[in-house]
């Protein structure tokens, strides 16, 4: 299952790191693993709240087929 998490400037860190952590922990117990990745509008460093810097894995134009998108 492909799970994309959309990240954007000034986002709360917990809004994207919390879901990522939930699914990554679930992967420890699943036979078929979730494929988790971050998606952003452009291929550039995203500055979340507190100047926390994150680099997405894909852009909205380059991401793989999604089963779930978390915004």
Buried (B, 14 or more C-beta within 10 A) or exposed (E): EBBBBBBBEEBEEEBBBEBBEEBEEEEEEEEEEBEBBBBBBEEEEBBBEEEEEBEBBBEEEEBEEBEEEBE
